[in-house]
Amino acid sequence: MRNSRTDALSGSKIKSFAGIKKISRALKKRGKSIVFTNGCFDILHYGHVKYLEEAKRKGDILIVGINSDSSIRSIKGKNRPIICQEDRSRTVAALASVDYVTLYNEDTPEKIIKAVKPDLLIKGSGWNKEDIVGAKFVASYGGKTKTIKHYKGRSTTNIINKIAKTY
């Protein structure tokens, strides 16, 4: 018997750009509220988990855009990511709070945001709302953009630095 956890691990929550666009349209027709967030999720930690749980509470469906390996290298440099995109996608998809995951190769998720047309766009509180990619587009059709607080001291960079220092 399959359950949502085994589905996530097998990748059924992971969708292509075309797939997530089609799913989003169908969900909207059914009156579902779509929340979208994005990130690298390079080394998944407690801060990520709490952030995604809180984002899920804001709507019916949580879609997470994940930067591809090439996108992360472009943004963070040649030594990142630590974890490959397939593993990062499957790990995020395995979380109960996450309904769908999609990868993107661009530096920003703007293309996916325009395809999904979320009711709510979420980012961490480290972002100024006016600087959040897609916020103006989401506002153009009546959607909202909100931030969720970061969990102090919890970041992938802190984990990498601690490992480097310790070992």
N, C-alpha and C positions, 0 to 999 in steps of 0.2 A: 504494500500500500504506500503510495506516495504522499508526502505532506509538503507544506510550503518550504520547510528547511531543505529537504532533499531536492526540491525543485530549484531552489536558489543555488545549491551547490552544483547542480547539473547545468546551470546557466539559463534556465527558462525565464528568469526575471531580466536577463540581459538582452537588450534589444538594439538593433541597428538604428540609424537615423530614420530610415523609411518606416521601420517598425514602430518606433516611438511616436512618430508623427501620426500614423494610422491609429494607434492605440489611444492617443490623446484626443483625437477627433471623436472616436467612439465613446470614450468616457464622458466628454463634454455633452454629447447627445443624450447620455443617460443621466445628466444632471450632477455628475461628480465634480467635486472641488479638487483641482490639481494644484499641488505645491511643488515647486521646483527649487532645487539647490544644486550646487556644483562644487568641485574641488579636486585636489590631487589624491587625497586619502592614501598617501604613500605608506606610512606605517600607522595602521589603524590603532587608535588609542581611546581611552575613556572619554576624552573631550569630544572626539568624533561621534562616538556612540550616543552620548547625551544630546549633542547638537541635532543629530538625525532623529532621535526620539521626539525631541521638542518640535522639530519641523513637521513631523508626521501628525502631531496633535493639532496642527493648524488647518488641516483639510482632510479630505477623504483618501487621496492618492498622493504618495510621495515619489517623485521621479528625481533621480540623482544623476547629474552629468559628471563624468569623470574624465579628467585630462588624460589623453593617451601618453605613452612613453615619450614620443617625439615632442608633444606639447610641453610636457614637464621639463625636458631638456632645454627647450627654447626659453622657458621662463626661469628655471632654477639652476641651470648649468649642466655640464656634461656628467657630473657624478650622480645625478638624480635621474630617474627615480631609483629608490632602493629596491622596491617590489615591482615586478612587471605588471603591465596593465591587465592581463588576464587574471592574475591572482588578486589584484586590487579590486577588480570588478566583481569577482566571485565572492570575495570577503564582504564587500559592502552589500551585495545582493543577499547574502546569507542572513543579514539582520532583519528581524521581524518588522521593524519600522519602515523598511524600504520596500516599495512595490515594484519599481523598475529602475534599471541602471542602463545608461547609454554612454558610450565613449565618444570623445570628440578630439580631433587632431589640431584644431585651431588653438590659438592662445586664449581665446575667450569662448564662452558658451552661447554667444549671441545668436548664431544660426539655430541652435537647438531651442533656445527661448522663443524665437520667432515661429518655429514649427509647433512647439507644444502649446504656446499661448497660456501659460499658467495663470491661475487666479491669484496665486501668491508666489512671489519670488523671495527667497530667503537667503541671507548671507550672515556671516559672523559679525559681531558687533565691532570688530576692528575696521569695518568698512563704513565710510560716510555714505548715506543713502544716495546722494547725488552722483557718487562715483561707481555705483554698482552697475555693472554691464547688464543691459536689458531693462533697467528700471524705467527709463523714459518710454520704451516700447510697451511695457506692461501697463503703465499708467494710461497710455493712449487708448486702450479699450476698456478701462475701468478696473484693471487689476491693481493689486497692492504690492509694495515691497516692504519687507520688514527685516530687522536684524535680530539675531539671537546671541545672547552673551557667550563669551568664551569662558572656558573653565581655566582659571589662572594656573599658569605653569605647565599646562598640558599642550604640547605641540610636537610635531614630528622633528623639528629642528632641535628642540631641547632633548629629545630622546637620542638623536644622532650624536649630539655633543656629549651627552652623558656616557654613551657607549664608547666614543672615541677617547674620552678622558679616563674612563675606567679600565679599558682594555688596550 
